C-alpha cells in the first residue's frame, strides 16, 4: 500500500490535483481522506463563535483520530471518516466508509505540519500557488459553499488565513518530496507523480 500526503495553502488547487491523480486509477485502487473531515467538533459553542475559530491552525484538527484512521486503513481495515459541515462548523452524525486500498491519498492544508502523520506517508507533496490566486479562489468558495459574504471572507483572510499560512503551512513545504507549482493546472507534474505511483506499485 502507498500512502500519499498532498498539502498546500487554502485555494492552492490540492483537491484538483487529488482528483486528477485518482482519475488515473480504477475506483477500488484509490481511497481519499481529507483533513477537513477531522476538524474538532465545537457544537458546544454558538455559530458565531464556531465561525470565528482559526481553521488554519494545527490545533483545530483532531490529528490523533486522523493518524489512527490512516493506520487502520494501512492495516487493511475500513474506517468511518467523519463528515464536517463548514456551514454549521460542526461534525455531522453521518460518517463516510473508507475501505483499504492500494493507494491512500491524505489531503489537507496542515497535514505536513504533523510529524507523526508525515512519518506514515510514502510520498509527500506540496501544491504551490501564488497568494493572489489562492485568495480569489477562497473568496469564491466561501461565498458559494460556506455562506459567507466578501467582507467576512476578507476579514478572516487577514486575521487567520494569511498569518497561519505564513506560520504553519508555507514552512511545511520543506518536508515535501515533490512540489507542484501552479496547482491543478500543472499537468506535467501531475503526470510525473502519477507515473511514479504506478512504478512504485509495480
Backbone as ProteinMPNN parsed JSONL, in Angstrom:
{"seq_chain_A": "XXXXXXXXXXXXXXXXXXXXXXXXXXXXXXXXXXXXXXXXXXXXXXXXXXXXXXXXXXXXXXXXXXXXXXXXXXXXXXXXXXXXXXXXXXXXXXXXXXXXXXXXXXXXXXXXXXXXXXXXXXXXXXXXXXXXXXXXXXXXXXXXXXXXXXXXXXXXXXXXXXXXXXXXXXXXXXXXXXXXXXXXXXXXXXXXXXXXXXXXXX", "coords_chain_A": {"N_chain_A": [[0.837, -1.191, 0.0], [0.444, 2.248, -0.753], [0.949, 5.372, 0.674], [0.033, 8.638, 0.238], [0.638, 11.986, 0.864], [-0.908, 15.069, 0.368], [-0.451, 18.381, 0.447], [-0.79, 21.994, 0.938], [-1.513, 25.502, 0.539], [-4.649, 27.126, 1.455], [-6.959, 27.071, -1.144], [-5.089, 26.453, -3.079], [-5.252, 24.499, -4.995], [-5.184, 21.847, -4.311], [-7.244, 19.878, -4.129], [-7.994, 19.57, -6.796], [-5.627, 18.478, -7.861], [-5.572, 16.066, -6.416], [-7.905, 14.768, -7.402], [-7.261, 14.556, -10.112], [-5.146, 12.803, -10.023], [-6.385, 10.561, -8.869], [-8.15, 9.896, -10.897], [-6.644, 8.442, -12.663], [-6.638, 5.864, -11.904], [-8.476, 2.803, -11.197], [-11.561, 2.801, -9.336], [-11.479, 1.133, -7.055], [-8.849, 0.995, -6.407], [-7.927, 3.307, -5.191], [-8.23, 5.311, -2.298], [-9.444, 8.201, -0.606], [-8.841, 10.462, 1.98], [-9.733, 13.334, 3.829], [-8.235, 16.055, 5.501], [-9.977, 18.062, 6.269], [-12.209, 16.755, 7.227], [-11.623, 16.152, 9.798], [-11.682, 18.275, 11.526], [-12.069, 19.678, 14.758], [-15.024, 19.099, 16.651], [-17.111, 21.65, 17.556], [-19.596, 21.967, 18.766], [-20.617, 22.819, 21.161], [-20.331, 25.498, 21.242], [-21.538, 28.767, 20.197], [-22.879, 29.537, 16.893], [-21.655, 31.799, 15.838], [-19.319, 31.928, 17.395], [-18.149, 29.518, 16.643], [-17.655, 29.952, 13.911], [-15.721, 31.849, 14.14], [-13.458, 30.525, 14.79], [-10.046, 29.527, 14.231], [-9.381, 27.908, 11.457], [-7.077, 27.312, 10.2], [-5.071, 26.643, 11.827], [-2.935, 24.275, 13.41], [-3.952, 23.236, 15.828], [-6.651, 23.087, 15.47], [-7.353, 20.739, 14.383], [-8.174, 17.3, 14.776], [-5.778, 15.472, 15.075], [-4.913, 13.049, 16.213], [-7.024, 11.226, 15.821], [-7.14, 11.23, 13.018], [-4.599, 10.179, 12.374], [-4.836, 7.651, 13.56], [-6.856, 6.571, 11.943], [-5.574, 6.479, 9.445], [-3.617, 4.57, 10.013], [-5.247, 2.361, 10.506], [-6.414, 1.904, 7.975], [-4.105, 1.307, 6.571], [-3.493, -1.104, 7.738], [-5.351, -2.717, 6.606], [-8.019, -2.379, 7.242], [-11.361, -1.014, 7.109], [-12.488, 2.371, 7.605], [-14.514, 4.779, 9.404], [-14.933, 7.737, 8.233], [-15.215, 10.999, 9.562], [-17.786, 13.472, 8.865], [-17.672, 16.786, 8.099], [-19.27, 19.894, 8.479], [-18.996, 22.987, 6.949], [-20.828, 24.931, 6.986], [-22.377, 24.845, 9.351], [-20.243, 24.515, 10.975], [-19.653, 22.208, 12.469], [-19.306, 18.702, 13.307], [-21.061, 16.193, 11.521], [-23.732, 13.814, 12.146], [-23.645, 11.668, 10.458], [-21.292, 9.437, 8.846], [-18.552, 8.566, 6.616], [-17.791, 5.693, 4.855], [-14.586, 4.414, 4.385], [-12.657, 2.35, 2.492], [-9.926, -0.111, 2.688], [-7.071, -0.018, 0.437], [-5.019, 0.167, -2.594], [-3.726, 2.594, -2.982], [-3.62, 5.25, -0.814], [-4.719, 8.475, -0.427], [-4.029, 11.281, 1.42], [-5.235, 14.384, 2.107], [-4.839, 17.92, 2.703], [-4.528, 21.186, 4.226], [-2.823, 21.291, 6.417], [-1.478, 18.921, 6.79], [1.232, 18.267, 6.548], [2.383, 19.447, 8.675], [2.362, 17.906, 10.886], [4.335, 15.694, 12.567], [4.077, 12.909, 13.23], [2.083, 12.105, 11.484], [3.276, 12.686, 9.025], [5.297, 10.756, 9.043], [3.977, 8.463, 8.347], [3.613, 8.628, 5.694], [4.418, 7.726, 2.343], [4.986, 9.239, 0.111], [5.337, 12.688, -0.04], [3.666, 15.597, -0.88], [3.586, 18.976, -1.95], [1.399, 21.42, -2.921], [1.832, 24.255, -4.679], [1.069, 27.748, -5.017], [0.37, 31.047, -6.223], [-0.295, 33.72, -3.919], [-2.312, 35.632, -4.495], [-3.922, 34.33, -6.341], [-4.815, 32.191, -4.808], [-6.305, 33.594, -2.889], [-8.425, 34.69, -4.431], [-9.728, 32.337, -5.16], [-10.486, 31.388, -2.648], [-12.306, 33.368, -1.857], [-14.391, 33.007, -3.74], [-15.117, 30.32, -3.13], [-15.843, 30.391, -0.355], [-18.012, 32.106, -0.385], [-19.814, 30.848, -2.14], [-20.028, 28.228, -1.113], [-19.885, 28.201, 1.68], [-21.465, 30.038, 2.933], [-20.667, 32.703, 3.499], [-20.066, 36.292, 3.295], [-18.358, 38.738, 1.182], [-16.98, 40.6, 2.804], [-16.758, 39.21, 5.242], [-15.166, 37.058, 4.424], [-12.772, 38.323, 3.607], [-12.033, 39.537, 6.007], [-11.579, 37.3, 7.628], [-9.496, 36.17, 6.159], [-7.439, 38.053, 6.503], [-7.1, 38.03, 9.303], [-6.721, 35.347, 10.161], [-6.237, 33.355, 8.081], [-4.086, 34.189, 6.294], [-1.943, 34.876, 8.207], [-1.647, 32.334, 9.474], [-0.989, 30.737, 7.326], [1.547, 31.695, 6.688], [2.872, 31.103, 9.063], [2.52, 28.336, 9.602], [1.78, 26.666, 7.319], [3.187, 27.344, 4.872], [5.916, 26.998, 5.807], [5.884, 24.209, 6.068], [6.377, 23.217, 3.618], [8.984, 22.466, 3.274], [9.153, 19.859, 4.028], [8.239, 18.386, 1.954], [8.466, 15.926, -0.64], [7.945, 16.332, -3.257], [7.193, 19.244, -5.062], [4.515, 20.936, -6.43], [4.104, 23.427, -8.587], [1.703, 25.944, -9.606], [-0.539, 24.496, -9.063], [-3.47, 22.539, -9.767], [-3.345, 22.999, -12.468], [-0.973, 22.214, -13.465], [-0.249, 19.94, -15.427], [1.892, 18.419, -16.322], [3.514, 17.963, -14.046], [1.675, 16.531, -12.51], [1.353, 14.26, -14.115], [3.936, 13.188, -13.96], [4.046, 12.562, -11.225], [1.947, 10.703, -11.069], [2.933, 8.672, -12.751], [5.126, 7.901, -11.238], [3.84, 6.843, -9.013], [2.539, 4.632, -10.171], [4.794, 3.183, -11.011], [5.983, 2.617, -8.541], [4.033, 1.037, -7.311], [4.106, -1.192, -8.962]], "CA_chain_A": [[0.0, 0.0, 0.0], [1.172, 3.511, -0.867], [0.252, 6.493, 1.317], [0.484, 9.905, -0.346], [0.126, 13.197, 1.505], [-0.937, 16.218, -0.535], [-0.699, 19.587, 1.228], [-0.731, 23.256, 0.206], [-2.342, 26.534, 1.128], [-6.064, 27.208, 1.114], [-7.186, 27.555, -2.507], [-3.904, 26.223, -3.928], [-5.554, 23.523, -6.038], [-4.929, 20.491, -3.8], [-8.336, 18.961, -4.466], [-7.884, 19.296, -8.235], [-4.512, 17.549, -8.028], [-6.009, 14.772, -5.879], [-8.863, 14.139, -8.313], [-6.593, 14.212, -11.364], [-4.371, 11.589, -9.759], [-7.323, 9.455, -8.643], [-8.768, 9.542, -12.182], [-5.76, 7.559, -13.413], [-6.747, 4.516, -11.353], [-9.852, 2.372, -11.013], [-12.073, 3.278, -8.046], [-11.119, 0.249, -5.941], [-7.408, 1.1, -6.124], [-7.599, 4.559, -4.508], [-9.112, 5.906, -1.3], [-9.045, 9.572, -0.262], [-9.385, 11.05, 3.203], [-9.436, 14.763, 3.873], [-8.024, 16.688, 6.805], [-11.172, 18.862, 6.594], [-13.177, 15.917, 7.942], [-11.15, 15.914, 11.157], [-11.741, 19.459, 12.379], [-12.717, 19.41, 16.038], [-16.426, 19.474, 16.751], [-17.299, 22.707, 18.558], [-21.043, 22.169, 18.83], [-20.978, 23.445, 22.429], [-20.206, 26.942, 21.056], [-22.525, 29.384, 19.318], [-22.449, 29.543, 15.499], [-20.725, 32.926, 15.664], [-18.041, 31.534, 17.999], [-17.57, 28.449, 15.814], [-17.15, 30.545, 12.669], [-14.556, 32.683, 14.455], [-12.317, 29.646, 15.039], [-8.989, 29.547, 13.222], [-9.323, 26.604, 10.825], [-5.769, 27.172, 9.562], [-4.124, 26.369, 12.912], [-2.871, 22.83, 13.672], [-4.746, 22.834, 16.99], [-8.058, 22.959, 15.1], [-7.525, 19.415, 13.771], [-8.015, 16.135, 15.655], [-4.759, 14.684, 14.385], [-4.828, 11.699, 16.766], [-8.016, 10.406, 15.135], [-6.711, 11.113, 11.626], [-3.465, 9.253, 12.351], [-5.372, 6.326, 13.86], [-7.586, 6.099, 10.768], [-4.583, 6.126, 8.417], [-3.008, 3.306, 10.432], [-6.235, 1.293, 10.327], [-6.504, 1.606, 6.536], [-2.839, 0.66, 6.208], [-3.52, -2.481, 8.244], [-6.349, -3.475, 5.866], [-9.36, -2.193, 7.792], [-12.136, 0.159, 6.7], [-12.714, 3.351, 8.692], [-15.659, 5.681, 9.257], [-14.424, 9.108, 8.212], [-16.224, 11.991, 9.949], [-18.237, 14.448, 7.867], [-17.678, 18.101, 8.75], [-20.011, 20.927, 7.755], [-18.467, 24.343, 7.105], [-21.979, 25.829, 7.167], [-22.66, 24.881, 10.788], [-18.951, 24.382, 11.67], [-19.744, 21.075, 13.384], [-19.336, 17.382, 12.69], [-22.396, 15.657, 11.311], [-23.943, 12.494, 12.732], [-23.281, 10.679, 9.455], [-19.881, 9.238, 8.536], [-18.317, 8.012, 5.275], [-16.964, 4.486, 4.908], [-13.399, 4.451, 3.523], [-12.092, 0.999, 2.509], [-8.492, -0.249, 2.387], [-6.845, 0.159, -0.999], [-3.608, 0.158, -2.993], [-3.208, 3.953, -2.825], [-4.386, 6.123, 0.074], [-4.331, 9.885, -0.524], [-4.438, 12.126, 2.547], [-5.045, 15.757, 1.634], [-5.234, 18.976, 3.626], [-3.582, 22.297, 4.314], [-1.923, 21.196, 7.569], [-1.057, 17.537, 7.033], [2.692, 18.139, 6.642], [2.851, 20.089, 9.907], [2.331, 16.921, 11.966], [5.443, 14.754, 12.362], [3.612, 11.524, 13.282], [1.341, 11.851, 10.254], [4.277, 12.662, 7.945], [6.061, 9.507, 9.088], [3.17, 7.407, 7.745], [3.497, 8.883, 4.252], [5.484, 7.276, 1.457], [5.282, 10.38, -0.765], [4.782, 13.935, 0.494], [3.515, 16.551, -1.978], [3.1, 20.311, -1.598], [0.85, 22.127, -4.078], [2.181, 25.666, -4.514], [0.254, 28.643, -5.832], [0.504, 32.448, -5.826], [-1.258, 34.101, -2.882], [-3.468, 36.34, -5.04], [-4.786, 33.313, -6.958], [-5.451, 31.473, -3.707], [-7.314, 34.459, -2.278], [-9.601, 34.778, -5.303], [-10.423, 31.058, -5.057], [-11.093, 31.327, -1.309], [-13.472, 34.25, -1.868], [-15.464, 32.318, -4.469], [-15.549, 29.115, -2.41], [-16.513, 30.69, 0.907], [-19.307, 32.722, -0.683], [-20.696, 29.878, -2.794], [-20.188, 26.959, -0.409], [-19.817, 28.267, 3.145], [-22.416, 31.006, 3.455], [-20.054, 33.945, 3.973], [-20.025, 37.363, 2.305], [-16.99, 39.155, 0.846], [-16.37, 41.248, 3.97], [-16.405, 38.156, 6.195], [-14.058, 36.274, 3.873], [-11.544, 39.124, 3.663], [-11.691, 39.718, 7.42], [-10.998, 36.03, 8.067], [-8.22, 36.003, 5.465], [-6.446, 38.936, 7.116], [-6.885, 37.725, 10.716], [-6.287, 33.975, 10.455], [-5.755, 32.544, 6.96], [-2.746, 34.602, 5.852], [-0.927, 34.663, 9.248], [-1.423, 30.903, 9.708], [-0.275, 30.209, 6.156], [2.95, 32.07, 6.821], [3.446, 30.493, 10.262], [2.455, 26.873, 9.657], [1.612, 25.928, 6.074], [4.328, 27.594, 3.984], [7.136, 26.318, 6.281], [5.787, 22.755, 5.941], [6.816, 22.882, 2.263], [10.33, 21.876, 3.323], [9.042, 18.419, 4.262], [7.7, 17.755, 0.752], [9.354, 15.271, -1.591], [7.605, 16.898, -4.559], [6.441, 20.5, -5.036], [3.805, 21.155, -7.692], [3.687, 24.817, -8.79], [0.521, 26.187, -10.448], [-1.662, 23.664, -8.629], [-4.079, 21.56, -10.651], [-3.091, 23.348, -13.864], [0.335, 21.685, -13.858], [-0.498, 18.567, -15.846], [3.177, 17.719, -16.446], [3.895, 17.493, -12.705], [0.702, 15.508, -12.115], [1.693, 13.052, -14.87], [5.172, 12.634, -13.385], [3.687, 11.966, -9.936], [1.133, 9.513, -11.342], [3.843, 7.635, -13.274], [5.931, 7.424, -10.107], [2.964, 5.998, -8.203], [2.391, 3.371, -10.908], [6.076, 2.472, -10.967], [6.188, 2.136, -7.166], [3.076, -0.053, -7.072], [4.532, -2.381, -9.709]], "C_chain_A": [[0.88, 1.253, 0.0], [0.342, 4.629, -0.242], [0.865, 7.793, 0.826], [-0.169, 11.062, 0.4], [0.206, 14.362, 0.538], [-1.384, 17.444, 0.257], [-0.589, 20.818, 0.334], [-1.686, 24.248, 0.843], [-3.8, 26.45, 0.703], [-6.229, 27.79, -0.286], [-6.032, 27.307, -3.462], [-4.179, 25.266, -5.085], [-5.297, 22.089, -5.629], [-5.982, 19.499, -4.281], [-8.303, 18.597, -5.945], [-6.776, 18.299, -8.505], [-4.916, 16.152, -7.575], [-6.913, 14.053, -6.871], [-8.211, 13.738, -9.634], [-5.715, 12.976, -11.209], [-5.31, 10.386, -9.647], [-7.964, 8.974, -9.943], [-7.938, 8.54, -12.984], [-5.834, 6.105, -12.944], [-8.217, 4.106, -11.302], [-10.256, 2.657, -9.569], [-11.584, 2.449, -6.866], [-9.648, 0.388, -5.543], [-7.069, 2.287, -5.222], [-8.674, 4.929, -3.488], [-8.557, 7.276, -0.936], [-9.656, 9.935, 1.081], [-8.874, 12.478, 3.324], [-9.253, 15.245, 5.303], [-9.256, 17.481, 7.234], [-12.188, 18.074, 7.399], [-12.85, 15.808, 9.426], [-11.04, 17.191, 11.995], [-12.513, 19.123, 13.646], [-14.167, 19.885, 16.026], [-16.589, 20.486, 17.889], [-18.778, 23.022, 18.741], [-21.504, 22.79, 20.146], [-20.916, 24.978, 22.334], [-21.335, 27.466, 20.168], [-21.982, 29.373, 17.891], [-21.432, 30.654, 15.25], [-19.35, 32.581, 16.217], [-17.356, 30.453, 17.166], [-16.964, 29.018, 14.547], [-15.912, 31.397, 12.897], [-13.307, 31.847, 14.72], [-11.311, 29.722, 13.895], [-8.822, 28.143, 12.649], [-7.989, 26.356, 10.131], [-4.669, 26.957, 10.597], [-4.108, 24.865, 13.198], [-3.735, 22.368, 14.838], [-6.233, 22.685, 16.674], [-8.389, 21.564, 14.579], [-7.313, 18.314, 14.803], [-7.046, 15.152, 14.983], [-4.674, 13.249, 14.913], [-5.803, 10.758, 16.069], [-7.624, 10.175, 13.681], [-5.579, 10.098, 11.493], [-3.94, 7.818, 12.604], [-6.093, 5.742, 12.646], [-6.639, 5.704, 9.635], [-3.942, 4.781, 8.754], [-3.962, 2.135, 10.22], [-6.364, 0.897, 8.853], [-5.25, 0.869, 6.079], [-2.811, -0.806, 6.642], [-4.62, -3.314, 7.591], [-7.766, -3.35, 6.375], [-10.038, -0.976, 7.168], [-12.302, 1.095, 7.89], [-13.977, 4.159, 8.381], [-15.152, 7.116, 9.378], [-15.526, 10.075, 8.652], [-16.632, 12.855, 8.759], [-18.398, 15.784, 8.578], [-18.407, 19.109, 7.866], [-19.393, 22.294, 8.023], [-19.589, 25.38, 7.163], [-22.278, 25.996, 8.648], [-21.385, 24.838, 11.624], [-19.018, 23.332, 12.777], [-19.613, 19.782, 12.595], [-20.783, 16.906, 12.589], [-22.515, 14.277, 11.971], [-23.522, 11.391, 11.766], [-21.758, 10.579, 9.329], [-19.778, 8.652, 7.134], [-17.369, 6.83, 5.381], [-15.809, 4.604, 3.909], [-12.722, 3.084, 3.611], [-10.577, 0.999, 2.341], [-8.289, -0.308, 0.878], [-5.355, 0.026, -1.313], [-2.947, 1.515, -2.747], [-4.144, 4.741, -1.916], [-3.843, 7.539, -0.059], [-4.905, 10.63, 0.68], [-4.19, 13.563, 2.131], [-5.537, 16.761, 2.659], [-4.143, 20.007, 3.794], [-2.502, 22.081, 5.373], [-1.274, 19.823, 7.736], [0.456, 17.361, 7.135], [3.253, 18.816, 7.887], [2.956, 19.092, 11.057], [3.353, 15.813, 11.699], [4.962, 13.303, 12.319], [2.846, 11.154, 12.014], [2.3, 11.77, 9.065], [4.995, 11.328, 7.878], [5.293, 8.329, 8.495], [3.133, 7.508, 6.226], [4.707, 8.363, 3.479], [5.929, 8.387, 0.511], [4.593, 11.608, -0.193], [4.819, 15.003, -0.607], [3.024, 17.883, -1.421], [2.663, 21.014, -2.88], [1.023, 23.618, -3.848], [1.364, 26.532, -5.459], [0.414, 30.072, -5.322], [-0.622, 32.85, -4.873], [-2.488, 34.814, -3.44], [-4.444, 35.377, -5.712], [-5.524, 32.545, -5.875], [-6.57, 32.299, -3.078], [-8.574, 34.531, -3.127], [-10.409, 33.485, -5.243], [-11.135, 30.925, -3.717], [-12.355, 32.182, -1.253], [-14.648, 33.563, -2.549], [-16.018, 31.136, -3.673], [-16.358, 29.451, -1.164], [-17.868, 31.361, 0.705], [-20.281, 31.675, -1.214], [-21.004, 28.656, -1.942], [-20.321, 27.082, 1.103], [-20.629, 29.406, 3.749], [-21.831, 32.285, 4.007], [-20.153, 35.008, 2.893], [-18.576, 37.828, 2.13], [-16.277, 39.767, 2.052], [-15.918, 40.209, 4.99], [-15.197, 37.357, 5.715], [-12.747, 37.04, 3.984], [-11.085, 39.338, 5.096], [-11.02, 38.457, 7.967], [-9.628, 35.817, 7.433], [-7.119, 36.807, 6.153], [-6.095, 38.516, 8.543], [-6.316, 36.334, 10.97], [-5.648, 33.249, 9.273], [-4.32, 32.914, 6.572], [-1.69, 34.405, 6.949], [-0.611, 33.187, 9.486], [-0.706, 30.255, 8.534], [1.218, 30.485, 6.295], [3.624, 31.354, 7.989], [3.538, 28.968, 10.188], [2.549, 26.185, 8.287], [2.81, 26.099, 5.14], [5.607, 26.917, 4.489], [7.087, 24.804, 6.117], [6.199, 22.283, 4.544], [8.169, 22.171, 2.283], [10.291, 20.367, 3.569], [8.6, 17.663, 3.007], [8.796, 17.086, -0.074], [9.174, 15.882, -2.979], [6.825, 18.188, -4.348], [5.826, 20.716, -6.409], [3.399, 22.627, -7.788], [2.475, 24.885, -9.711], [-0.635, 25.233, -10.163], [-2.134, 22.669, -9.664], [-3.889, 21.839, -12.117], [-1.795, 22.728, -14.382], [0.208, 20.201, -14.214], [0.79, 17.76, -15.962], [3.587, 17.137, -15.089], [2.96, 16.397, -12.223], [0.998, 14.191, -12.826], [2.944, 12.376, -14.308], [4.87, 11.924, -12.067], [2.893, 10.676, -10.138], [1.99, 8.364, -11.862], [4.699, 7.044, -12.161], [5.101, 6.495, -9.22], [2.802, 4.631, -8.858], [3.65, 2.522, -10.842], [6.303, 1.851, -9.581], [5.27, 0.951, -6.857], [3.517, -1.334, -7.765], [5.805, -2.984, -9.13]], "O_chain_A": [[1.916, 1.305, 0.663], [-0.825, 4.811, -0.587], [2.065, 8.024, 0.977], [-1.391, 11.104, 0.546], [1.258, 14.621, -0.046], [-2.536, 17.539, 0.682], [-0.329, 20.71, -0.864], [-2.572, 23.861, 1.606], [-4.14, 25.791, -0.279], [-5.71, 28.865, -0.585], [-5.994, 27.888, -4.546], [-3.418, 25.228, -6.052], [-5.202, 21.205, -6.48], [-5.656, 18.42, -4.775], [-8.555, 17.448, -6.309], [-6.957, 17.37, -9.293], [-4.639, 15.168, -8.261], [-6.717, 12.871, -7.153], [-8.558, 12.709, -10.214], [-5.557, 12.196, -12.148], [-5.07, 9.337, -10.244], [-8.285, 7.794, -10.083], [-8.458, 7.87, -13.877], [-5.182, 5.227, -13.508], [-9.103, 4.958, -11.359], [-9.404, 2.744, -8.684], [-11.305, 2.992, -5.797], [-9.25, -0.052, -4.464], [-6.033, 2.277, -4.556], [-9.869, 4.869, -3.776], [-7.344, 7.487, -0.954], [-10.852, 9.739, 1.297], [-7.736, 12.784, 2.968], [-10.02, 14.888, 6.198], [-9.552, 17.567, 8.426], [-12.95, 18.654, 8.173], [-13.702, 15.416, 10.223], [-10.391, 17.198, 13.041], [-13.49, 18.376, 13.61], [-14.49, 20.932, 15.465], [-16.246, 20.205, 19.037], [-19.17, 24.183, 18.856], [-22.645, 23.24, 20.251], [-21.389, 25.676, 23.231], [-22.001, 26.696, 19.475], [-20.778, 29.22, 17.685], [-20.457, 30.456, 14.525], [-18.332, 32.892, 15.599], [-16.136, 30.467, 17.0], [-15.873, 28.612, 14.146], [-15.142, 31.643, 11.969], [-12.214, 32.395, 14.859], [-11.677, 29.951, 12.742], [-8.197, 27.285, 13.274], [-7.792, 25.298, 9.534], [-3.484, 27.072, 10.287], [-5.168, 24.24, 13.227], [-4.204, 21.229, 14.844], [-6.998, 22.211, 17.514], [-9.555, 21.238, 14.359], [-6.387, 18.383, 15.61], [-7.455, 14.145, 14.406], [-4.394, 12.327, 14.146], [-5.452, 9.619, 15.76], [-7.755, 9.065, 13.166], [-5.603, 9.252, 10.598], [-3.493, 6.885, 11.936], [-5.957, 4.554, 12.354], [-6.872, 4.711, 8.945], [-3.748, 3.947, 7.87], [-3.546, 1.052, 9.808], [-6.415, -0.288, 8.521], [-5.327, -0.077, 5.296], [-2.182, -1.642, 5.994], [-4.82, -4.473, 7.955], [-8.634, -4.131, 5.985], [-9.373, -0.028, 6.75], [-12.26, 0.662, 9.042], [-14.438, 4.206, 7.24], [-14.969, 7.636, 10.479], [-16.653, 9.983, 8.166], [-15.905, 12.953, 7.771], [-19.162, 15.902, 9.536], [-18.185, 19.166, 6.657], [-19.276, 22.715, 9.174], [-19.332, 26.567, 7.364], [-22.415, 27.112, 9.15], [-21.42, 25.089, 12.828], [-18.507, 23.538, 13.878], [-19.785, 19.762, 11.376], [-21.61, 17.182, 13.457], [-21.508, 13.655, 12.309], [-23.097, 10.315, 12.188], [-21.032, 11.516, 9.662], [-20.787, 8.284, 6.532], [-16.274, 6.949, 5.932], [-16.032, 4.863, 2.726], [-12.26, 2.694, 4.683], [-10.002, 1.994, 1.9], [-9.219, -0.609, 0.129], [-4.537, -0.198, -0.421], [-1.781, 1.592, -2.361], [-5.329, 4.884, -2.217], [-2.657, 7.781, 0.167], [-6.112, 10.609, 0.923], [-3.054, 13.931, 1.832], [-6.501, 16.517, 3.385], [-2.971, 19.734, 3.536], [-1.398, 22.613, 5.256], [-0.585, 19.588, 8.729], [0.92, 16.401, 7.75], [4.459, 18.767, 8.13], [3.565, 19.39, 12.084], [3.239, 15.082, 10.715], [5.396, 12.541, 11.455], [2.946, 10.028, 11.527], [2.161, 10.9, 8.205], [5.272, 10.82, 6.791], [5.892, 7.303, 8.172], [2.677, 6.587, 5.548], [5.853, 8.53, 3.895], [7.103, 8.471, 0.152], [3.399, 11.572, 0.105], [5.869, 15.274, -1.188], [2.164, 17.923, -0.541], [3.455, 21.182, -3.807], [0.431, 24.182, -2.928], [1.01, 26.109, -6.56], [0.575, 30.287, -4.12], [-1.753, 32.383, -5.001], [-3.591, 34.63, -2.925], [-5.656, 35.583, -5.658], [-6.718, 32.276, -6.002], [-7.644, 31.78, -2.771], [-9.68, 34.443, -2.595], [-11.639, 33.524, -5.272], [-12.252, 30.412, -3.65], [-13.359, 31.772, -0.672], [-15.758, 33.533, -2.017], [-17.232, 30.97, -3.555], [-17.424, 28.879, -0.934], [-18.77, 31.204, 1.528], [-21.436, 31.62, -0.79], [-22.099, 28.102, -2.023], [-20.819, 26.161, 1.749], [-20.499, 29.706, 4.936], [-22.423, 32.9, 4.893], [-20.304, 34.688, 1.714], [-17.679, 37.371, 2.84], [-15.104, 39.482, 2.292], [-14.822, 40.312, 5.54], [-14.313, 37.021, 6.503], [-11.73, 36.485, 4.401], [-9.886, 39.323, 5.375], [-10.019, 38.536, 8.68], [-8.704, 35.339, 8.092], [-6.011, 36.311, 6.361], [-4.94, 38.625, 8.957], [-5.518, 36.151, 11.889], [-4.62, 32.593, 9.442], [-3.444, 32.051, 6.527], [-0.639, 33.826, 6.675], [0.548, 32.822, 9.677], [0.09, 29.334, 8.717], [2.047, 29.609, 6.049], [4.81, 31.032, 7.919], [4.513, 28.377, 10.652], [3.311, 25.233, 8.121], [3.381, 25.114, 4.672], [6.325, 26.315, 3.691], [8.137, 24.166, 6.034], [6.352, 21.083, 4.314], [8.46, 21.363, 1.401], [11.284, 19.675, 3.345], [8.588, 16.432, 2.999], [9.907, 17.604, -0.193], [10.114, 15.945, -3.772], [5.894, 18.224, -3.543], [6.521, 20.684, -7.425], [2.441, 23.037, -7.134], [2.251, 23.976, -10.51], [-1.596, 25.168, -10.929], [-1.334, 22.035, -10.351], [-4.237, 21.0, -12.949], [-1.545, 22.716, -15.587], [0.519, 19.326, -13.405], [0.787, 16.552, -15.728], [3.96, 15.968, -14.994], [3.404, 15.437, -11.594], [0.908, 13.124, -12.218], [3.003, 11.152, -14.193], [5.369, 10.827, -11.815], [3.137, 9.678, -9.46], [1.8, 7.215, -11.464], [4.965, 5.843, -12.139], [5.602, 5.48, -8.735], [2.912, 3.599, -8.196], [3.59, 1.309, -10.644], [6.754, 0.712, -9.466], [5.684, -0.016, -6.217], [3.332, -2.43, -7.235], [6.299, -3.989, -9.641]]}, "name": "protein", "num_of_chains": 1, "seq": "XXXXXXXXXXXXXXXXXXXXXXXXXXXXXXXXXXXXXXXXXXXXXXXXXXXXXXXXXXXXXXXXXXXXXXXXXXXXXXXXXXXXXXXXXXXXXXXXXXXXXXXXXXXXXXXXXXXXXXXXXXXXXXXXXXXXXXXXXXXXXXXXXXXXXXXXXXXXXXXXXXXXXXXXXXXXXXXXXXXXXXXXXXXXXXXXXXXXXXXXXX"}
